[in-house]
């Protein structure tokens, strides 16, 4: 779910720049490296934690798709 502060920020951004799409936030290269490391060498739990750190929430369809991809790449015996 969105936090109240996030909703207010989005509303203020829309008022400042009506009709313009806001730019997606830049992701920290260190955080992206952490996600890559977790994808290649980490556990499912570590991968999920890394996704959360870069702002992908558990409720997001993107989160579910990425976890599914992680599971598919690991096979049935690697968790």
Secondary structure, 3 states (H helix, E strand, C coil): CCCHHHHHHHHHHHHHCCCCCCCCCCCCHHHHHHHHHHHHHCCHHHHHHHHHHCCCCCCCHHHHHHHHHHHHHHCCCCC
